[in-house]
């Protein structure tokens, strides 16, 4: 694919939200979930803070093994030609793009970056608004105020309670999720084949995923789905981006709520959250203390601990060449989510400047650490080939990097887990995977996939076949 290294020049203006008359109410309560009623949002939200992008000023689509490099070349050209007036100057302000990248270089799914026309952001210091336009004169606060009025739909009603959705009533009006590439029996047979390969010494760990297809029977209400995810899974990053260029404006949209941070870069420091080792909350015995049960069951399991260590080691191997120092906990902690518990480790690194005196970009680091053993296996090159043979599907954007980057070298790239890709206005493909080691039991792994599918099936909503 030809790389367009001469994108149109862009003018960028970032101002505090309080400077815009149209955003005055939002500035007093800068919860970006209030903006989910807007048309076709791109999102990155954690506990009501984060980024929402509206409209499109530019986009770049790519496939294949050079997808990360091609996107970096395009982004560097966009950055170098832009005129930026940033009156806030924090991570996530100024020129910014959302993006998503396919798990595999052989995928037929589009990877890419999207530069919105309007970006609304918030953090612990307050809220800001960024207007990005191509081939225009210097932007003014009045321009940003007019863009807010044109794009933003504030919808406090889209905020839902954090109680579990009423899936019983949903089941009465929505069809079930139907098998995708493999039905349950064939997928369990694939797991058994993977276990045999591990026991034979071909590899140490393998991550096998499966997919189901949901037909909602009516147009999927994007704002409602994102609101359910961002409220109930508020300790996860709620993501939404449509990198593809399909004629159908819904096709190719990636959305979900990931608990796993592949790589975050803020002002020269990189960090990551690694997850591997899972326990379904439905397995909690009656009367048991949840924290004690999760701690003993996950923390005391050699299988789960070994699976987790593979994931941490693979991240460190990819990150270490770019880091002066790397810090991480000696023991994983228990991450509690509404559907599961995970073994989790946080890693932090001070980045090293390259021979040209610059720090590596978030996109370069995402390529360096993707895929980790948490979504692929160990060794990753062997596991990647086995995955394609056993899963019988193109993962597409599932388990690939999803997130954002700005022109100042900051960015956050999560792993596209607990999510779905829309196929059209009413259908979505939902995927989930499990770490397979020598002791894995296919039926137990199948149950784990249902636990991981649950967030999206409840949010869409849909019920199990």
C-alpha positions in Angstrom: 0.0 0.0 0.0 1.3 3.5 -0.9 2.1 5.7 2.1 0.7 9.2 1.8 3.6 11.2 3.3 2.1 14.5 2.2 -1.2 14.9 4.1 -2.9 18.2 4.2 -1.5 20.8 6.6 -3.6 21.2 9.8 -4.4 24.0 12.1 -5.0 23.1 15.7 -6.3 25.0 18.6 -6.7 23.7 22.2 -8.4 25.9 24.9 -9.8 25.2 28.3 -13.4 24.1 28.0 -14.4 26.9 30.3 -13.4 29.4 27.6 -16.2 28.2 25.3 -19.7 29.6 26.1 -21.3 26.5 24.5 -19.2 24.2 26.8 -19.8 26.2 30.1 -22.1 23.6 31.6 -19.8 20.7 30.7 -16.8 22.5 32.2 -18.4 22.6 35.6 -19.0 18.8 35.4 -16.3 17.5 33.0 -17.4 13.9 32.8 -16.8 12.9 29.1 -19.4 10.2 29.4 -21.9 13.0 29.0 -20.8 13.3 25.4 -21.6 9.7 24.3 -24.9 10.8 22.7 -22.8 12.5 20.0 -22.7 11.0 16.5 -20.0 8.4 15.9 -17.7 9.2 18.8 -14.1 8.0 19.2 -13.5 7.3 22.9 -10.9 6.6 25.5 -12.5 6.8 28.9 -11.5 5.8 32.5 -13.8 6.7 35.4 -15.4 9.5 33.4 -12.1 11.1 32.4 -10.3 10.8 29.1 -10.9 11.7 25.5 -13.9 11.9 23.1 -13.3 12.6 19.4 -16.0 13.8 17.1 -16.0 14.3 13.3 -13.0 13.5 11.0 -10.3 15.8 9.8 -8.0 13.2 8.4 -7.5 9.4 8.5 -4.9 6.8 7.4 -5.7 3.2 6.7 -3.2 0.4 6.2 -2.8 -3.4 6.2 0.1 -5.8 6.5 3.4 -6.2 8.3 4.4 -2.6 7.9 1.2 -1.2 9.4 2.8 0.3 12.5 5.7 1.8 10.5 3.5 3.2 7.8 1.2 4.8 10.4 4.2 6.4 12.1 5.5 7.8 8.9 2.1 9.3 8.1 1.7 10.7 11.7 5.1 12.3 11.6 4.2 14.1 8.4 0.9 15.3 9.9 2.7 16.5 13.0 5.5 18.2 11.2 3.2 20.2 8.9 0.7 21.2 11.6 0.3 24.7 13.1 -0.6 24.2 16.7 -1.9 26.7 19.3 -2.1 24.7 22.5 -3.2 26.9 25.5 -3.5 23.9 27.9 -0.3 21.9 27.1 -1.0 18.6 28.9 -0.9 15.0 27.7 -3.8 14.6 25.2 -4.0 18.2 24.2 -2.9 19.7 20.8 -2.9 17.5 17.7 -4.2 14.1 18.5 -5.2 10.9 16.7 -7.2 7.8 17.8 -6.2 4.4 16.3 -6.5 0.7 16.2 -4.2 -2.0 14.7 -4.9 -5.5 13.7 -3.5 -8.3 15.8 -1.8 -10.1 12.9 0.2 -8.8 9.9 -1.8 -11.2 7.8 -5.2 -9.8 8.8 -7.5 -8.4 6.1 -8.9 -5.8 8.6 -7.9 -2.2 8.2 -5.6 -0.7 10.8 -5.2 3.0 11.0 -5.3 6.4 12.6 -8.2 8.9 12.8 -7.7 12.6 13.5 -11.0 14.0 14.7 -12.2 17.5 14.0 -13.1 18.1 17.6 -11.5 16.4 20.7 -12.9 16.9 24.2 -10.6 15.8 27.0 -10.6 15.8 30.8 -8.2 14.8 33.6 -7.8 15.6 37.2 -6.9 19.2 36.4 -10.0 20.0 34.3 -11.3 19.9 30.8 -10.2 21.1 27.4 -11.4 21.3 23.8 -9.3 20.9 20.7 -10.3 21.9 17.2 -8.4 20.4 14.3 -9.0 21.6 10.7 -7.2 21.1 7.4 -5.9 23.9 5.1 -7.4 26.8 7.0 -6.3 30.0 8.6 -5.5 30.3 12.3 -8.3 29.1 14.4 -10.1 31.1 17.1 -12.1 30.4 20.2 -15.2 31.3 18.3 -14.4 28.6 15.8 -14.1 26.0 18.6 -17.3 27.2 20.2 -19.2 26.8 16.8 -17.7 23.4 16.4 -18.9 22.4 19.8 -22.4 23.5 18.9 -22.2 21.5 15.6 -20.9 18.3 17.0 -21.6 17.8 20.6 -24.8 16.3 22.0 -24.7 16.3 25.8 -26.7 13.4 27.1 -26.7 13.1 30.9 -29.5 10.5 30.4 -27.0 8.1 28.8 -25.3 7.6 32.1 -26.5 4.4 33.7 -26.3 3.0 37.2 -23.5 0.6 38.0 -25.9 -2.2 38.8 -25.8 -5.2 36.5 -27.9 -4.9 33.3 -31.2 -6.7 33.3 -30.1 -9.5 31.0 -33.2 -11.5 31.8 -35.5 -9.0 30.3 -33.1 -8.4 27.4 -33.2 -12.1 26.6 -36.9 -11.8 25.9 -36.4 -9.3 23.0 -33.0 -10.0 21.7 -31.7 -13.2 19.9 -28.8 -15.2 21.2 -25.1 -14.9 20.3 -24.4 -17.5 17.6 -21.0 -19.3 17.1 -18.5 -17.6 14.8 -15.6 -19.5 13.2 -15.8 -22.5 15.5 -18.6 -23.9 17.6 -18.0 -24.9 21.2 -17.0 -28.5 20.5 -14.6 -27.7 17.7 -13.1 -24.9 19.8 -12.5 -27.3 22.7 -10.9 -29.7 20.3 -8.6 -26.9 19.2 -7.7 -26.3 22.9 -6.9 -30.0 23.3 -4.7 -29.9 20.3 -2.9 -26.9 21.7 -2.4 -28.7 25.1 -0.8 -31.6 23.2 1.6 -29.3 21.4 2.6 -27.7 24.7 3.1 -31.1 26.4 5.2 -32.2 23.4 7.5 -29.2 24.0 6.6 -27.2 20.9 5.8 -24.1 23.0 5.2 -23.1 26.6 1.9 -21.2 26.4 -0.7 -20.5 23.8 -3.6 -18.1 23.7 -6.7 -19.3 21.8 -9.6 -17.1 21.1 -13.1 -17.7 19.7 -15.8 -15.5 18.4 -19.6 -15.2 18.5 -21.9 -13.1 16.3 -24.7 -11.0 17.8 -27.7 -9.8 15.7 -29.5 -7.3 17.9 -32.6 -7.3 15.7 -32.5 -3.5 15.6 -29.8 -0.9 15.1 -27.3 -1.1 17.9 -27.5 2.0 20.2 -23.9 3.0 20.3 -24.3 5.6 23.1 -26.1 3.2 25.3 -23.6 0.4 24.8 -20.6 2.7 25.6 -22.5 4.2 28.6 -23.1 0.7 30.0 -19.4 -0.3 29.6 -18.0 2.9 30.9 -20.2 2.9 34.0 -20.1 -0.7 35.0 -16.5 -1.3 34.0 -15.2 2.1 35.1 -11.8 0.8 36.1 -11.3 -0.3 32.5 -10.6 1.8 29.5 -13.7 2.2 27.4 -12.6 2.5 23.8 -14.3 3.1 20.5 -12.7 3.9 17.1 -13.6 3.2 13.5 -10.4 3.0 11.5 -11.8 1.3 8.4 -13.2 3.0 5.4 -16.2 0.8 4.7 -19.1 2.3 2.9 -21.3 1.3 5.8 -20.6 3.9 8.5 -21.1 1.3 11.2 -18.9 -1.5 9.7 -15.5 -1.9 11.2 -16.2 0.1 14.4 -14.2 -1.4 17.3 -15.6 -0.9 20.8 -15.2 -2.3 24.3 -13.8 -1.9 27.8 -10.3 -3.2 28.2 -8.6 -3.9 31.6 -5.2 -4.2 30.0 -2.8 -1.4 29.2 -0.3 -2.5 26.5 1.8 0.7 26.8 1.2 4.2 28.1 3.7 7.1 27.5 3.5 10.3 29.4 6.3 12.9 29.4 9.0 10.3 28.9 7.8 7.6 31.2 6.3 4.4 30.0 4.0 2.1 31.9 1.9 -1.0 31.3 -0.7 -3.2 33.1 -0.3 -6.9 32.3 -3.1 -9.4 32.9 -2.9 -13.1 32.8 -4.7 -15.6 35.1 -8.5 -15.4 35.3 -11.2 -16.4 37.8 -14.9 -16.1 37.0 -17.0 -14.4 39.8 -19.7 -16.9 39.1 -17.4 -19.5 40.7 -17.5 -17.8 44.1 -18.9 -20.3 46.6 -21.9 -19.2 48.6 -20.9 -17.4 51.8 -17.2 -17.1 50.8 -15.3 -13.9 51.1 -14.6 -12.7 47.5 -11.2 -11.2 48.2 -10.0 -14.3 50.1 -11.4 -16.7 47.5 -9.7 -14.8 44.6 -6.4 -14.5 46.5 -6.2 -18.1 47.3 -7.5 -19.5 44.1 -5.4 -17.3 41.7 -2.5 -16.5 44.0 -2.1 -20.1 45.0 -2.3 -21.6 41.6 1.0 -22.6 39.9 -0.8 -22.8 36.6 -2.2 -19.2 36.9 1.1 -17.8 38.2 3.1 -19.4 35.4 0.7 -18.1 32.8 1.1 -14.6 34.3 4.9 -14.7 34.4 5.0 -15.6 30.7 3.0 -12.4 30.0 5.1 -10.2 32.1 8.4 -11.6 30.8 7.3 -11.0 27.2 6.4 -7.4 27.9 9.7 -6.7 29.6 11.6 -8.3 26.7 9.9 -5.9 24.2 10.2 -2.8 26.4 13.7 -3.2 27.9 15.7 -2.1 24.7 13.9 1.3 24.9 14.3 1.8 28.7 17.0 3.2 31.0 15.3 1.5 34.0 12.3 -0.8 34.4 10.3 -1.2 37.7 7.7 -3.7 38.5 6.2 -5.5 41.5 7.8 -8.9 42.5 4.3 -10.4 42.9 1.1 -9.8 40.9 -1.9 -8.3 42.6 -5.6 -9.3 42.3 -7.6 -7.0 39.9 -11.3 -7.2 40.7 -13.7 -6.6 37.8 -17.5 -7.0 37.8 -17.2 -10.3 35.8 -13.9 -11.8 36.8 -10.7 -11.5 38.9 -7.3 -11.3 37.2 -3.7 -11.6 38.3 -2.2 -8.2 37.3 1.2 -6.5 37.3 2.0 -2.9 36.7 5.3 -2.1 35.0 7.0 1.3 34.8 10.0 2.4 32.7 12.1 5.5 32.2 12.6 5.8 28.4 16.0 6.1 26.8 16.7 8.6 24.0 17.7 7.2 20.6 20.8 8.2 18.6 18.8 11.1 17.1 18.2 12.5 20.6 14.5 11.8 20.6 12.4 9.4 22.7 10.6 6.5 21.1 7.0 7.2 20.1 4.0 5.5 21.8 3.3 3.8 18.4 6.9 2.5 18.1 6.6 1.1 21.6 3.3 -0.5 20.9 4.8 -2.3 18.0 7.8 -3.4 20.0 5.7 -5.1 22.8 2.8 -6.4 20.6 1.8 -9.2 20.9 2.6 -10.1 24.4 2.2 -13.6 25.8 -1.0 -12.4 27.4 -2.8 -12.5 24.0 -0.5 -14.7 21.9 1.7 -17.2 23.7 5.4 -18.1 24.3 7.5 -18.1 22.2 5.4 -15.5 20.4 6.6 -16.3 16.9 5.8 -20.0 17.3 2.5 -19.3 19.0 1.4 -16.8 16.3 1.5 -19.5 13.7 -0.3 -22.0 15.8 -3.1 -19.5 16.6 -3.9 -19.1 12.9 -4.0 -22.9 12.4 -6.2 -23.7 15.4 -8.6 -20.7 15.7 -9.6 -20.9 12.0 -10.4 -17.2 12.0 -8.9 -13.8 11.3 -8.8 -12.0 14.6 -8.9 -8.7 12.9 -8.7 -5.8 15.4 -9.4 -8.1 18.4 -6.4 -8.3 20.8 -4.5 -5.6 18.8 -3.4 -2.2 20.1 -6.2 0.4 20.5 -5.8 4.0 21.9 -4.5 7.4 21.0 -1.3 9.5 20.6 -0.6 13.2 20.5 2.1 15.2 18.8 4.1 15.7 22.0 5.1 12.0 22.3 2.3 11.0 24.8 -0.2 8.2 24.2 -2.0 5.3 25.6 -2.4 2.0 23.8 -4.6 -0.7 25.4 -5.2 -4.2 24.1 -8.5 -4.5 22.4 -10.1 -7.0 24.8 -13.6 -7.3 26.2 -14.9 -5.8 23.0 -16.6 -6.2 19.7 -16.3 -5.2 16.0 -19.5 -4.0 14.4 -20.3 -5.8 11.2 -23.2 -3.5 10.2 -25.8 -1.4 12.0 -27.3 -4.3 13.9 -24.7 -7.0 14.0 -21.4 -7.3 16.0 -18.7 -9.9 16.3 -17.5 -10.5 19.9 -14.3 -12.3 20.7 -12.6 -13.7 23.8 -9.5 -15.9 24.5 -7.8 -17.9 27.1 -4.2 -18.7 28.0 -3.5 -22.4 27.4 -0.8 -24.2 29.3 0.0 -27.9 29.9 -2.6 -28.3 32.7 -5.4 -26.6 30.8 -8.8 -28.3 30.6 -10.8 -27.5 27.4 -14.2 -27.3 29.2 -12.8 -25.0 31.9 -11.2 -22.8 29.2 -14.6 -22.6 27.4 -16.2 -21.4 30.5 -13.6 -18.7 30.9 -14.4 -17.4 27.4 -18.0 -17.0 28.4 -16.9 -15.0 31.4 -14.8 -12.7 29.2 -17.6 -12.4 26.6 -20.0 -11.4 29.3 -19.2 -7.6 29.3 -20.1 -7.1 25.7 -23.0 -9.6 25.6 -24.6 -7.7 28.5 -23.9 -4.3 27.0 -25.2 -5.0 23.5 -27.3 -6.9 25.0 -27.4 -10.6 24.0 -27.7 -14.0 25.6 -25.7 -17.2 25.3 -26.7 -19.7 22.7 
